[in-house]
Structures are given as C-alpha cells and as structure tokens.
Amino acid sequence: MRFLKANRLFSGEKFLAEDSVLVLDEKDQLVEIISENALDSNRIERLEGLLTPGFVNAHCHLELSHLKGQIPEHTGLPGFAKQIVSIRNAMPAEERAEHAREADKNMWNKGMVLVGDISNTEESFKIKADSKLSYHTFIELIGLHPASVGAAYERGLQLIQTLKNYNLKGSLAPHAPYSTSNELIQRISDYDASHHLPFSIHNQESLEETKFFAGEKNGFNELYDFLKLDLSWFKAPKQTSLKNYLPFLPESPSLLVHNTFSQSEEIKMAGDKGVFWCFCPAANQYIENALPDYSLFSNYKNQICLGTDSLASNVTLDVLAELNLIRQATNCFELADLLRAITSNGARALALSDHFGKLIPGKNTGLNLLEEKNSTLRFIKKTS
Ligand SMILES: [Zn+2]
C-alpha cells in the first residue's frame, strides 16, 4: 500500500481538500481517498507540488511525426496542407516509423495516458498497439465530391477492420468541412452514432474556410488547383462551415478541433448540442499565427479539451505546454477548467471516461506530479 499526499490534489474534476491522501494498492490502483488525520503520519509519502491524473491528448497525428521542422511557420492552412501532401512520403517508411515511435514514447514520458489520434493510413497502428499509451484512433476520410462517398466510406471500414486486428479502438472522422461532403459527414456520423463512438472534425482552423463556404476568393481554391481537383461543380452554401454541417453531427461525443475562427452565434448553437471544443494553440500559432478568442467559449468550460496536433506544426507533443499557452493567452479559464480539459473532459470527449481522466477506485489512471511557477505548470514526474 502507498499513501500519497501532495500540496494540491486535483481529482480530474476538481481540487480535493488539502488533507486528502490517496491510498494505492501494489499495482498503484486507487483504493480510496482518506483524510491524513486517519493515518500514522510516518506512512505518508509527501510530494512537493500538484498531483493530477494522467493526461489526455485529445488530438494528435502520430503518423506525421517525421515532419518536425520540415514545414515553415505561418504559411496559412492551405499552404501548410500543400506542403503536407508534397512531403509526407518523402522519407522511407521505416524512418517515418522510427519518428512516430519516438513521439509515442515522449508522450508517455510527459504524463499522457490516452491519445485521440488521427490516422489516414495504417502506418502507425503497430506502434499504437505496442505502446504504453492507450489510443482512440480516428480513421480520417476525405472526399468533397458527393460521388466519392461510397469509395471513401468503404476504405474507412477496411481501415477500421485492420485497426481491430491490432486490438485498437477507433471510429471514423471526416477531415474538415472544406474537404468532406455533407453526404460523407452524414455517413460517418451515422456509423459513429450507431457504435456509440466519438466523432472528430477539424473545424474553422483558417479564415480561408469561412471564405470558401461564403463563395469568396480563398486559398483552398489554389490548393485544389494544385491537387488538380476540379471544383467547378461546387456551390458555396453561403453560410459558415460549422452551420453547414452542424445538422449532421452525431449524438455520440463530437470533437471540433481548432475553432480559431468560430463565431459566437454558431459556438452557442454547437455548444448547446454538447460538442467538445478541442483547442491546439501551438499548432494555431505555427500555421496561422492566430489563436481562438477563448472568451467566446466561457459558457462551455466543461466541454473544452486540448490537443497537440502533429509534429508537422508543433515542436513537442505535450498537452501541458498547450495548457500553458492558453493560460498565457487568456484569463477566462480557471486553472481547474484547464486541468479538466487535459484530464476528465478529454476522456469524456473520447468516450473513455470510465477508464481515464480522473481518480477511479480500482483503477490506475496515471498520476502526474507538477510544479507551478509564475502561472506556468511544469511536469516533474509520473508517480504511478
Ligand atoms: Zn489535426
């Protein structure tokens, strides 16, 4: 048995009373939480700092880990996407896998226990299957032309089957509103809802997306020219992307990722539907040199979670670094709100809150010791 006490203890949902002691069994599974007065003081392991459950990185692309430092900053999203398409397969597959394996290990060492990870291919499946981390994989589908729905969906189902062969959990996810038709979004949404699985979509990461949906000149037209895809059939819906696909979101948890250019009215519409707002501030700064107006989301503090995006647009896969960035950018969230974002909210968004994101009797959900200095949290170590 271990009896752990820290200066501050966060349960994944709230800060616990100062005298709280965690009782852990020999497998570091939580037995109970008791008051230190109930114990002989010598038996207590006293830790300097703030103790939290293991972290949840709600949005990552492990398979892009080999692109660290390869794409210049501040290109804007269409330029960034063009680069990804051009260079993602330039490195031999075995080297790509090495980078992904390293990134996976680093996430574990920085206190993450669960990752919501986007896959376009099966390249990272073995790494995820061998990992100490748990993953929920989003098989990402692309197809803007409504005629491509069937083929894209079938490919998605095949990848889901391959994922199952590795004993990995996963669901289907449209890439983004500007790259996926409403028909395909609907099909994916039906699949995820009927299997009670989480859904994810990159949302309003760039102002170019808003222009694309308004029918104004925009960077995605250039991207489609570059990809030699005919867009002459496309009729702009003349409303924002989020309003356009909102009716197709499933009842199961939905992660809307980025939300940099989302506006207050649509935030209310989607927020009231219960979506999770997943922020990736480091990637937003890297690609667009912009951040969401976080104050617009202050009514939905229990629906925010954080992700790192990929190493193509970030220097590290570390949700605590993302938390620190948001804390520097705004004071509209309390520390507890942001700690929930990287623990219990992330686990709820991935439909895995019975296993991760908070202190759960009978389970080891990870324990991270942190230090707080000048409003910045620093990871010290894993204590279980
Ligand atoms: Zn992403």
Residues whose N, C-alpha, C, O or C-beta is under 5 A from the ligand:
A	BS01	ZN	D309
